[in-house]
Amino acid sequence: MRTLLSLLFILISTHLSANSISAFTSDGCSVFPDGTPTQKELWLSCCTAHDYAYWKGGTYDDRLNADRELEKCVANVGEAKIAKLMLAGVRVGGSPYFPTSFRWGYGWPYPRFYEPLSPTELAQITRLEKLAEGPPVLNK
């Protein structure tokens, strides 16, 4: 009986921890420069806000919107060609199916594919936002 209870506890603990999001982290523009040689962080805030959306994850449409916001933000700092290049890169490299540190939904344990955030998951995100005094903001 003790073994059965221990096994049940382990299974419940594993399931609960698998549904927990880690604290938000950003690596800037991942494997892309954060700006130009003369303005080294020109679009870094765009990438940080994009990382925030990727950290949270969600549906395919959520990801598409996040990628379009990145493109728009980088274009708004005067780099329309770079914005299109970055959009192509995140569309190819940001898939939730790759076990990378910059995949869609990277705040959640892998694998987490496209799925809406549940009320419980949204509550976790809200708690972390309050600790961080809000989500990152795009420069528009």
Accessible surface in RSA format (square Angstrom, percent):
REM  Atomic radii and reference values for relative SASA: ProtOr
REM  Chains: A
REM  Algorithm: Lee & Richards
REM  Probe-radius: 1.40
REM  Slices: 20
REM RES _ NUM      All-atoms   Total-Side   Main-Chain    Non-polar    All polar
REM                ABS   REL    ABS   REL    ABS   REL    ABS   REL    ABS   REL
RES MET A   1   169.70  87.9 123.90  82.0  45.80 109.1 112.40  95.6  57.30  75.9
RES ARG A   2   205.39  86.2 198.03 100.9   7.36  17.5  74.58 101.9 130.81  79.3
RES THR A   3   110.38  78.5 105.93 107.4   4.45  10.6  73.42  98.6  36.96  55.9
RES LEU A   4   112.01  62.4 108.24  77.4   3.78   9.5 110.73  77.8   1.29   3.5
RES LEU A   5    99.18  55.2  95.14  68.1   4.05  10.2  95.44  67.0   3.74  10.1
RES SER A   6    55.19  46.6  48.17  64.3   7.02  16.2  30.69  65.4  24.50  34.3
RES LEU A   7    94.32  52.5  92.63  66.3   1.69   4.2  93.91  66.0   0.41   1.1
RES LEU A   8    91.04  50.7  89.53  64.1   1.50   3.8  90.77  63.7   0.26   0.7
RES PHE A   9   141.57  70.8 138.71  85.9   2.86   7.4 141.15  85.6   0.42   1.2
RES ILE A  10    99.20  56.5  97.80  72.9   1.40   3.4  99.13  71.4   0.07   0.2
RES LEU A  11   105.86  59.0 101.03  72.3   4.82  12.1 101.41  71.2   4.45  12.0
RES ILE A  12    88.75  50.5  86.31  64.3   2.44   5.9  88.75  63.9   0.00   0.0
RES SER A  13    44.66  37.7  37.48  50.0   7.19  16.6  33.82  72.0  10.85  15.2
RES THR A  14    81.07  57.7  77.16  78.2   3.91   9.3  63.83  85.7  17.24  26.1
RES HIS A  15   116.82  63.8 111.97  77.8   4.85  12.4  73.76  76.0  43.07  50.1
RES LEU A  16   112.63  62.7 107.63  77.0   5.00  12.6 107.96  75.8   4.68  12.6
RES SER A  17    70.41  59.5  58.86  78.6  11.55  26.6  46.44  98.9  23.98  33.6
RES ALA A  18    49.87  45.8  37.52  57.9  12.35  28.1  40.76  57.4   9.10  24.1
RES ASN A  19    61.43  42.4  60.19  58.2   1.24   3.0  18.43  44.4  43.00  41.6
RES SER A  20    54.18  45.8  48.70  65.0   5.48  12.6  26.43  56.3  27.75  38.9
RES ILE A  21    15.00   8.5   0.00   0.0  15.00  36.2   0.28   0.2  14.72  39.9
RES SER A  22    63.52  53.7  52.72  70.4  10.80  24.9  51.83 110.4  11.69  16.4
RES ALA A  23    66.88  61.5  55.88  86.2  11.00  25.0  56.03  78.9  10.85  28.7
RES PHE A  24    61.42  30.7  38.69  24.0  22.73  59.2  38.69  23.5  22.73  65.1
RES THR A  25    88.39  62.9  82.67  83.8   5.72  13.6  68.71  92.3  19.68  29.8
RES SER A  26    47.66  40.3  11.50  15.3  36.16  83.3  13.83  29.4  33.83  47.4
RES ASP A  27    82.96  58.1  53.85  53.6  29.11  68.8  50.91 119.8  32.05  32.0
RES GLY A  28     8.55  10.5   0.00   N/A   8.55  10.5   4.95  13.6   3.60   8.1
RES CYS A  29    10.22   7.7   0.34   0.4   9.88  23.2   5.53  14.0   4.68   5.0
RES SER A  30    43.06  36.4  16.95  22.6  26.11  60.2  13.32  28.4  29.74  41.7
RES VAL A  31   139.12  91.5 102.22  92.5  36.91  88.9 111.73  97.1  27.40  74.3
RES PHE A  32    55.63  27.8  47.60  29.5   8.03  20.9  49.68  30.1   5.95  17.0
RES PRO A  33    81.88  59.7  68.91  62.8  12.96  47.1  81.10  67.0   0.78   4.8
RES ASP A  34    46.11  32.3  40.94  40.8   5.17  12.2   4.96  11.7  41.15  41.0
RES GLY A  35     8.60  10.6   0.00   N/A   8.60  10.6   0.00   0.0   8.60  19.3
RES THR A  36    29.16  20.7  24.59  24.9   4.56  10.9  26.91  36.1   2.25   3.4
RES PRO A  37   117.73  85.8 101.84  92.8  15.88  57.7 107.66  88.9  10.06  62.5
RES THR A  38   127.52  90.7  93.83  95.1  33.69  80.3  82.04 110.2  45.48  68.7
RES GLN A  39   102.01  57.0  94.78  69.3   7.23  17.2  32.24  68.6  69.77  52.9
RES LYS A  40   146.15  71.3 134.28  82.4  11.87  28.3 104.62  94.2  41.53  44.2
RES GLU A  41   121.29  69.6 103.09  78.0  18.20  43.3  28.55  55.2  92.74  75.7
RES LEU A  42    36.99  20.6  24.07  17.2  12.92  32.5  29.89  21.0   7.10  19.1
RES TRP A  43     5.54   2.2   5.54   2.7   0.00   0.0   5.54   3.0   0.00   0.0
RES LEU A  44    43.42  24.2  43.42  31.1   0.00   0.0  43.42  30.5   0.00   0.0
RES SER A  45    31.55  26.7  25.44  33.9   6.11  14.1  28.64  61.0   2.91   4.1
RES CYS A  46     0.07   0.1   0.07   0.1   0.00   0.0   0.00   0.0   0.07   0.1
RES CYS A  47     4.68   3.5   4.16   4.6   0.52   1.2   2.28   5.8   2.40   2.6
RES THR A  48    33.43  23.8  33.43  33.9   0.00   0.0  24.81  33.3   8.62  13.0
RES ALA A  49    14.22  13.1   7.31  11.3   6.91  15.7   7.96  11.2   6.26  16.6
RES HIS A  50    14.59   8.0  10.21   7.1   4.38  11.2   7.47   7.7   7.12   8.3
RES ASP A  51    11.89   8.3  11.89  11.8   0.00   0.0   1.07   2.5  10.82  10.8
RES TYR A  52    17.96   8.4  17.96  10.2   0.00   0.0  17.96  13.5   0.00   0.0
RES ALA A  53    24.10  22.2  23.10  35.7   1.00   2.3  23.63  33.3   0.47   1.3
RES TYR A  54     5.94   2.8   5.94   3.4   0.00   0.0   5.94   4.5   0.00   0.0
RES TRP A  55     1.71   0.7   1.71   0.8   0.00   0.0   1.71   0.9   0.00   0.0
RES LYS A  56    56.75  27.7  56.75  34.8   0.00   0.0  10.27   9.2  46.48  49.5
RES GLY A  57     4.92   6.1   0.00   N/A   4.92   6.1   0.42   1.1   4.51  10.1
RES GLY A  58     0.23   0.3   0.00   N/A   0.23   0.3   0.00   0.0   0.23   0.5
RES THR A  59    40.41  28.7  39.98  40.5   0.43   1.0  37.06  49.8   3.35   5.1
RES TYR A  60   106.82  49.9 105.04  59.8   1.77   4.6  75.06  56.4  31.76  39.1
RES ASP A  61    92.73  65.0  91.70  91.3   1.03   2.4  24.17  56.9  68.56  68.4
RES ASP A  62    64.11  44.9  58.05  57.8   6.06  14.3  14.07  33.1  50.04  49.9
RES ARG A  63     7.18   3.0   7.18   3.7   0.00   0.0   0.00   0.0   7.18   4.4
RES LEU A  64    38.82  21.6  38.82  27.8   0.00   0.0  38.82  27.3   0.00   0.0
RES ASN A  65    82.01  56.6  80.24  77.5   1.77   4.3  23.11  55.6  58.90  56.9
RES ALA A  66    11.88  10.9   2.55   3.9   9.33  21.2  10.28  14.5   1.60   4.2
RES ASP A  67     0.00   0.0   0.00   0.0   0.00   0.0   0.00   0.0   0.00   0.0
RES ARG A  68   130.70  54.9 127.53  65.0   3.17   7.5  40.89  55.9  89.81  54.4
RES GLU A  69    59.03  33.9  58.70  44.4   0.33   0.8  30.09  58.2  28.93  23.6
RES LEU A  70     2.88   1.6   2.17   1.6   0.71   1.8   2.77   1.9   0.10   0.3
RES GLU A  71    33.57  19.3  33.57  25.4   0.00   0.0   9.04  17.5  24.52  20.0
RES LYS A  72   103.43  50.5  97.71  59.9   5.73  13.6  63.98  57.6  39.45  42.0
RES CYS A  73     0.80   0.6   0.13   0.1   0.67   1.6   0.67   1.7   0.14   0.1
RES VAL A  74     0.00   0.0   0.00   0.0   0.00   0.0   0.00   0.0   0.00   0.0
RES ALA A  75    38.13  35.1  25.68  39.6  12.45  28.3  25.85  36.4  12.28  32.5
RES ASN A  76    84.95  58.6  49.74  48.1  35.21  84.8  14.49  34.9  70.46  68.1
RES VAL A  77    41.53  27.3  17.32  15.7  24.21  58.3  25.82  22.4  15.71  42.6
RES GLY A  78    61.69  76.1   0.00   N/A  61.69  76.1  35.64  97.8  26.06  58.4
RES GLU A  79    49.05  28.2  46.79  35.4   2.26   5.4   2.26   4.4  46.79  38.2
RES ALA A  80    59.40  54.6  54.42  84.0   4.98  11.3  54.79  77.2   4.61  12.2
RES LYS A  81   185.03  90.3 174.25 106.9  10.78  25.7 120.06 108.1  64.98  69.2
RES ILE A  82    46.14  26.3  45.90  34.2   0.24   0.6  46.14  33.2   0.00   0.0
RES ALA A  83     0.69   0.6   0.69   1.1   0.00   0.0   0.69   1.0   0.00   0.0
RES LYS A  84   135.65  66.2 129.66  79.6   5.98  14.2  91.52  82.4  44.13  47.0
RES LEU A  85   103.93  57.9  97.59  69.8   6.34  15.9 100.73  70.7   3.21   8.6
RES MET A  86    10.13   5.2   6.19   4.1   3.94   9.4   9.81   8.3   0.32   0.4
RES LEU A  87    38.96  21.7  38.96  27.9   0.00   0.0  38.96  27.4   0.00   0.0
RES ALA A  88    55.37  50.9  47.14  72.7   8.23  18.7  54.77  77.1   0.60   1.6
RES GLY A  89    42.82  52.8   0.00   N/A  42.82  52.8  36.36  99.8   6.46  14.5
RES VAL A  90    31.84  20.9  29.13  26.4   2.71   6.5  31.82  27.6   0.02   0.1
RES ARG A  91    58.43  24.5  44.10  22.5  14.33  34.1  28.11  38.4  30.32  18.4
RES VAL A  92   115.66  76.1 105.97  95.9   9.69  23.3 110.99  96.4   4.66  12.6
RES GLY A  93    23.90  29.5   0.00   N/A  23.90  29.5  23.02  63.2   0.88   2.0
RES GLY A  94     2.96   3.6   0.00   N/A   2.96   3.6   2.64   7.2   0.32   0.7
RES SER A  95    15.50  13.1  15.50  20.7   0.00   0.0  11.71  24.9   3.79   5.3
RES PRO A  96     0.00   0.0   0.00   0.0   0.00   0.0   0.00   0.0   0.00   0.0
RES TYR A  97   119.05  55.6 107.78  61.3  11.27  29.3  79.47  59.7  39.58  48.8
RES PHE A  98    95.24  47.6  95.24  59.0   0.00   0.0  95.24  57.7   0.00   0.0
RES PRO A  99   101.49  74.0  75.04  68.4  26.45  96.1  75.04  62.0  26.45 164.4
RES THR A 100    40.47  28.8  33.69  34.2   6.78  16.2  40.44  54.3   0.02   0.0
RES SER A 101    87.45  73.9  65.85  87.9  21.61  49.8  54.43 115.9  33.03  46.3
RES PHE A 102    64.30  32.2  60.36  37.4   3.94  10.3  60.99  37.0   3.31   9.5
RES ARG A 103    17.36   7.3  17.36   8.8   0.00   0.0   0.00   0.0  17.36  10.5
RES TRP A 104     2.52   1.0   2.52   1.2   0.00   0.0   2.52   1.3   0.00   0.0
RES GLY A 105     0.91   1.1   0.00   N/A   0.91   1.1   0.90   2.5   0.01   0.0
RES TYR A 106    33.51  15.6  19.47  11.1  14.05  36.6  18.46  13.9  15.05  18.6
RES GLY A 107     3.32   4.1   0.00   N/A   3.32   4.1   0.00   0.0   3.32   7.4
RES TRP A 108     4.79   1.9   2.16   1.0   2.63   6.2   3.00   1.6   1.79   2.9
RES PRO A 109    58.15  42.4  42.17  38.4  15.99  58.1  53.80  44.4   4.35  27.0
RES TYR A 110    94.16  44.0  66.26  37.7  27.90  72.6  49.82  37.4  44.34  54.7
RES PRO A 111    84.98  61.9  65.34  59.6  19.63  71.4  65.34  54.0  19.63 122.0
RES ARG A 112    21.75   9.1  18.36   9.4   3.39   8.1  10.42  14.2  11.33   6.9
RES PHE A 113    80.47  40.3  78.10  48.4   2.37   6.2  78.11  47.4   2.36   6.8
RES TYR A 114    57.19  26.7  33.49  19.1  23.69  61.6  29.48  22.2  27.70  34.1
RES GLU A 115    78.68  45.2  76.11  57.6   2.57   6.1  19.66  38.0  59.03  48.2
RES PRO A 116    96.27  70.2  87.51  79.8   8.75  31.8  88.90  73.4   7.37  45.8
RES LEU A 117    32.38  18.0  14.79  10.6  17.59  44.2  14.79  10.4  17.59  47.3
RES SER A 118    43.62  36.9  37.92  50.6   5.70  13.1  39.89  85.0   3.72   5.2
RES PRO A 119   114.48  83.4 105.97  96.6   8.51  30.9 109.06  90.0   5.42  33.7
RES THR A 120    96.29  68.5  90.46  91.7   5.83  13.9  60.12  80.8  36.16  54.7
RES GLU A 121    15.33   8.8  15.33  11.6   0.00   0.0   3.54   6.9  11.78   9.6
RES LEU A 122    85.46  47.6  84.74  60.6   0.72   1.8  84.87  59.6   0.59   1.6
RES ALA A 123    43.06  39.6  35.55  54.9   7.51  17.1  41.92  59.0   1.14   3.0
RES GLN A 124    26.77  15.0  25.63  18.7   1.15   2.7  12.54  26.7  14.23  10.8
RES ILE A 125     5.69   3.2   5.69   4.2   0.00   0.0   5.69   4.1   0.00   0.0
RES THR A 126    60.75  43.2  60.75  61.6   0.00   0.0  37.52  50.4  23.23  35.1
RES ARG A 127   140.97  59.2 137.66  70.2   3.31   7.9  69.10  94.4  71.87  43.6
RES LEU A 128    46.45  25.9  43.03  30.8   3.42   8.6  43.31  30.4   3.13   8.4
RES GLU A 129    41.32  23.7  38.59  29.2   2.73   6.5   8.57  16.6  32.75  26.7
RES LYS A 130   155.25  75.7 133.99  82.2  21.26  50.6  87.53  78.8  67.72  72.1
RES LEU A 131   147.54  82.2 117.32  83.9  30.22  76.0 120.95  84.9  26.59  71.6
RES ALA A 132    72.94  67.1  43.19  66.6  29.75  67.7  53.78  75.7  19.16  50.8
RES GLU A 133   166.02  95.3 127.43  96.4  38.60  91.9  50.73  98.1 115.29  94.1
RES GLY A 134    29.90  36.9   0.00   N/A  29.90  36.9  18.09  49.6  11.81  26.5
RES PRO A 135    61.53  44.8  51.86  47.3   9.67  35.1  52.80  43.6   8.73  54.3
RES PRO A 136    41.84  30.5  17.81  16.2  24.03  87.3  30.42  25.1  11.42  71.0
RES VAL A 137   119.28  78.5 103.02  93.3  16.26  39.2 106.14  92.2  13.14  35.6
RES LEU A 138    34.43  19.2  22.64  16.2  11.79  29.6  22.64  15.9  11.79  31.7
RES ASN A 139    83.64  57.7  78.17  75.5   5.47  13.2  19.12  46.0  64.52  62.4
RES LYS A 140   150.13  73.2  84.63  51.9  65.50 156.0  71.85  64.7  78.28  83.4
END  Absolute sums over single chains surface
CHAIN  1 A     8667.7       7316.0       1351.8       5895.6       2772.2
END  Absolute sums over all chains
TOTAL          8667.7       7316.0       1351.8       5895.6       2772.2
